[in-house]
Amino acid sequence: MKNTDNQFDENSNQKIGGWNSEKITFDLKKGFHNVFLDELKDIYLSEKAILKAMPALIENADSEDMSEALNKQLEFTQKHIIRLEDIFYSLGESEIIPKQET
């Protein structure tokens, strides 16, 4: 009997025999993890951009109400950044967080 563990069907490009569902599951988890990290990075960078732009918006606000609302949003943004950094640390991905400039 012929061993087909590492052979592929040329027509369907699928592995013949030796189906390794553990590897496929691991690859899927790794892929989902990477997508999750990419999305978190995008959110993190967006929050950092908002944090950087917010002081100018507050300074140029036309009314006291607008200034208060922007200050409140600034506080929310700072909390979001802290939460995201906590997530990166808990996932062991702290290298994503840029070093603080002195």
C-alpha positions, -999 to 999 in steps of 0.1 A, spaced: 0 0 0 13 34 -10 19 61 17 -1 92 8 5 113 40 26 140 22 12 138 -13 -11 163 -30 -38 156 -56 -25 176 -87 -61 183 -99 -75 197 -67 -43 208 -50 -55 192 -18 -35 169 5 -42 132 1 -45 114 34 -29 124 66 -54 151 73 -40 173 101 -69 192 116 -47 203 146 -24 222 123 -53 237 104 -69 248 137 -36 262 149 -31 281 116 -67 295 118 -62 307 154 -29 323 145 -45 340 115 -74 353 136 -50 365 162 -30 384 136 -62 400 122 -73 409 158 -39 425 165 -40 444 132 -74 458 141 -63 468 176 -32 485 161 -55 505 138 -77 516 166 -47 524 188 -31 546 161 -64 564 155 -69 571 192 -33 584 194 -40 607 164 -72 620 181 -52 626 213 -26 646 193 -52 668 175 -76 674 204 -57 702 222 -59 724 190 -96 717 187 -102 726 223 -82 758 219 -102 768 188 -136 759 202 -162 787 196 -181 782 228 -176 770 264 -200 741 257 -180 729 228 -148 732 248 -163 712 276 -175 685 252 -140 683 236 -123 681 270 -147 652 280 -138 635 247 -101 640 254 -106 621 287 -124 593 270 -97 590 244 -70 589 271 -89 561 288 -93 542 255 -55 544 249 -48 530 284 -72 501 278 -57 493 245 -22 493 260 -34 470 287 -48 446 260 -14 446 242 4 439 274 -20 411 283 -15 395 249 23 397 252 24 423 224 38 453 243 64 459 215 35 474 195 33 503 220 57 531 210 83 541 236 75 573 254 95 603 242 114 622 268 
